[in-house]
Every structure is written in C-alpha cells, then in structure tokens.
C-alpha cells in the first residue's frame, strides 16, 4: 500500500503541474482530475476515510492528495487491477496482455 500512496502523491503533483499549465494557456473550468488507484485501502486513506499507524511516515503525502481532493481539484477513483493500463510498466505480463495494453495506451 505504501507504493500506491507514494505513486498517487507523485502523480497528483504532476497532474497539478499540468492543470496549472493548462490554466496559463487559457483553459477554463477544468473538471476535477481523477488519479486512478487500484488499491481500495489506499483510496480510503487518500479520501481521508481511514488512516493507518503503519503509514504515518507517508502521512504528508496522503495529506497532500487529501488537501487537493477537498479543494475539488483532484478526485481519486478506484480502478480494478485488471484494467490498469500502467501494468505493462510494472508487471511481468504474457504477450497477449502486453499487446492489449500497448494498443490501449496508443503504442501500436
């Protein structure tokens, strides 16, 4: 779960930078950006619904995402593990699944 929380906070920082750039380019009324998480326990922590004594060392990261969630800038969402397109970068996959994910993200 620590990896999920760390990844969500890093992704959120990147998304906030992209949102800032879009605003500077004149894009208005941006909808909340949905970072997707495949760990329901991590999602509950990001939404502020729960906390873990084991995760106190990454509490700042969780609060960072939670702060921007409350400001309705970010809206973390659950996505099933089988539907995560980033799996091709983080897991050993069989050839058919790898080909499927490459098509989904536009690499072929």
C-alpha positions as CSV (number, residue, x, y, z in Angstrom):
1,X,0.0,0.0,0.0
2,X,2.9,2.4,0.6
3,X,3.9,2.2,-3.0
4,X,0.3,3.0,-4.1
5,X,0.2,6.0,-1.8
6,X,3.6,7.3,-2.9
7,X,2.7,6.8,-6.6
8,X,-0.6,8.6,-6.0
9,X,1.1,11.6,-4.4
10,X,3.8,11.8,-7.2
11,X,1.1,11.5,-9.9
12,X,-1.0,14.2,-8.1
13,X,1.9,16.6,-8.1
14,X,2.4,16.0,-11.8
15,X,-1.3,16.4,-12.5
16,X,-1.4,19.7,-10.6
17,X,1.5,21.0,-12.7
18,X,-0.3,20.0,-15.9
19,X,-3.5,21.7,-14.6
20,X,-1.5,24.9,-13.9
21,X,0.0,24.9,-17.4
22,X,-3.5,24.4,-18.9
23,X,-4.8,27.4,-16.9
24,X,-1.9,29.5,-18.1
25,X,-2.8,28.5,-21.7
26,X,-6.3,29.8,-21.1
27,X,-8.2,26.6,-20.5
28,X,-11.0,27.4,-18.1
29,X,-13.4,25.4,-15.9
30,X,-11.3,22.3,-15.6
31,X,-13.1,19.3,-14.1
32,X,-11.5,17.5,-11.1
33,X,-8.7,15.3,-12.4
34,X,-9.1,11.7,-11.5
35,X,-5.9,9.9,-10.5
36,X,-6.8,6.2,-10.6
37,X,-5.8,3.8,-7.8
38,X,-6.1,0.0,-7.8
39,X,-5.9,-0.4,-4.0
40,X,-9.1,0.4,-2.1
41,X,-7.4,0.8,1.2
42,X,-5.1,3.4,-0.3
43,X,-8.0,5.1,-1.9
44,X,-9.8,5.4,1.5
45,X,-6.7,6.9,3.0
46,X,-6.4,9.4,0.2
47,X,-10.0,10.4,0.7
48,X,-9.4,10.8,4.4
49,X,-11.8,8.0,5.4
50,X,-9.2,6.0,7.2
51,X,-5.6,6.1,8.4
52,X,-3.0,3.6,9.4
53,X,-0.5,3.7,12.2
54,X,1.8,1.8,9.9
55,X,1.6,4.5,7.3
56,X,2.5,7.5,9.5
57,X,5.8,8.1,7.7
58,X,4.0,8.8,4.4
59,X,1.2,10.8,6.1
60,X,2.5,14.1,4.5
61,X,2.0,12.6,1.0
62,X,-1.5,11.4,1.9
63,X,-2.4,14.8,3.3
64,X,-1.1,16.5,0.1
65,X,-3.5,14.5,-2.0
66,X,-6.3,14.8,0.5
67,X,-5.9,18.6,0.6
68,X,-6.3,18.9,-3.2
69,X,-9.2,16.4,-3.1
70,X,-11.1,18.6,-0.6
71,X,-10.4,21.6,-2.9
72,X,-12.1,19.6,-5.6
73,X,-9.0,19.8,-7.8
74,X,-8.3,16.0,-7.7
75,X,-10.9,13.2,-7.4
76,X,-9.1,9.9,-6.8
77,X,-11.0,6.9,-8.3
78,X,-10.9,3.2,-7.9
79,X,-10.0,1.2,-11.0
80,X,-9.8,-2.6,-11.0
81,X,-6.3,-4.0,-11.1
82,X,-7.1,-5.9,-14.3
83,X,-8.0,-2.6,-16.0
84,X,-4.9,-0.6,-15.1
85,X,-3.0,0.3,-18.4
86,X,0.2,1.1,-16.4
87,X,0.6,-2.6,-15.7
88,X,2.8,-3.0,-18.7
89,X,5.4,-0.9,-17.0
90,X,5.2,-2.5,-13.6
91,X,4.4,-6.2,-14.0
92,X,5.6,-9.2,-16.0
93,X,2.8,-9.9,-18.5
94,X,2.2,-12.5,-21.0
95,X,2.4,-11.5,-24.7
96,X,-1.4,-11.2,-25.4
97,X,-2.0,-8.9,-22.3
98,X,1.1,-6.8,-23.2
99,X,-0.1,-6.4,-26.8
100,X,-3.6,-5.4,-25.5
101,X,-2.2,-2.8,-23.1
102,X,0.1,-1.3,-25.7
103,X,-2.8,-0.8,-28.0
104,X,-4.9,0.7,-25.2
105,X,-2.3,3.4,-24.5
106,X,-1.5,4.0,-28.1
107,X,1.9,2.5,-28.5
108,X,0.9,0.5,-31.6
